[in-house]
Amino acid sequence: MNKLFLTIAVIAVLGSYCVQNATADANINKNIVKIYVTCNEPSYHTPWQMQGSAVYEGSGCIIGENLILTNAHVVSDQTFIQVKRSGQTKKYVAKVRFVAHECDLSLLEVKDLRFFPETPPLEIGELSLVGDEVAVYGYPSGAEQLTVTRGIVSRVSHERYMHSSAYLLCCQIDAPINGGNSGGPVIAGGKVVGIAMMSGWGENEGFMVPVPVIEHFLEDIADGRYDGFPELAIHTQTLENTSIQAYYGIDEKQSGILVRRVYPGSPPEGLIEPGDVILSINGYDVANDGTVAFRNGERTACLFAVQEKQIGESVQVRVLREDRMQELSIPLLMPSSAHLLVPNEQYDVEPVYYIYGGFVFSPLTENFLIEFGDKWYCGDAPINLLYHAWYEDPGTKKKQVVIIVDVLSDEVNMGYEDMYWEIVDRVNGKEIGCINDLIEAIESNREEFQVIETDRGDQIVLDRRSANKSRRRILKQYRISEDRSDNINQ
């Protein structure tokens, strides 16, 4: 009798557990979304026109306030978005509410509230531990039915985000992430612990945006604007060699990283100095390899200590300067990568250009280099441009690398047809630090000739009156509406 009672009790408990799990799974499924995106990317080689419409698919999940969380790369350069809930057939129009290309996250809104289920939206969980079991929800490879793949978290560390090249905290999982999975939630314990972001380089290897990055994004946009992740805008090197440690006075009880350069105009300028050794950031001791312990037994890049903060906050930095310890408070006013002379790949923005005498001028961007093909970084793009993109730092005056994108052949520029992909150094004797410097130097000139000098020392000399008169003719011949982009002064 007791055995029978015990058996019935066990069956009842298991049945209740299965019902609860089934209910939880059903609630999760109702909050999973398939996203259909039409996009149109601008052309950086012909910056006055677009590349043409393309259609992509992705995944997302419903979170609080009737919003859909997904990847930024799913909706980048979008012109029209539709969404469909799991198990439903009707599509609804969606709009981008916020987008953060840096951390590859976006929030979409749907004005028609009939789209949203009556069940509660998904909640954000906690940062995963290595070994945690997770499930990836989404619509890989064009699937119309919801797919769930399971795996474990194999690593938590800083990684280079493929979409933005930003170096942020990331979780590696052994569940495969395929095209269409992007933006789908990674679930553990019924809560979102990540957003599927990109596939890895090995078999069954994927990466997800982890909870701290998601929470930073959501906290950032709470005021109605996305500001980004802060950075110190300094160049450092590790101190793992014992000789360099001794040279800078680092004893066995100390560790840190060496400041090599502070970028002009950045918040730490005048506070942190080249030659300083950063010992700690916001209470995190910095190791000689440039890492901090963000959790017991786990280390990641010391950027973690800065990226926990929001733009506008301050970070406390302890430095060793000429054998003396100093405590510094550094305001975090500069978003990540803002100091770069050549910006990383950009999205949802039109290229900047200016046309004069048939020469198309534009600031060098990674977008321009990418259009040379999949192997642009292996030499398909011009080597002289790659060098400036990778190795040149901004200066006090130089804020952009201005290049000649193309030469629109005309009688006014005969003989200069091969002068494209060159870097403009001076115009009429004036040093060029940005595209607006070039425009001002050309349009303020009243001399007989316009003299454009490249960084190789070559010259382009144009008759000023003839070049001015060629404007209308060249624009009509090449079917270009304006000689400059609308965002030229932004």
Order of alpha helices (4+ residues) and beta strands (2+ residues): alpha-beta-beta-beta-alpha-beta-beta-beta-beta-beta-beta-beta-beta-beta-alpha-beta-alpha-beta-beta-beta-beta-beta-alpha-beta-beta-beta-beta-alpha-alpha-beta-beta-beta-alpha-beta-beta-alpha
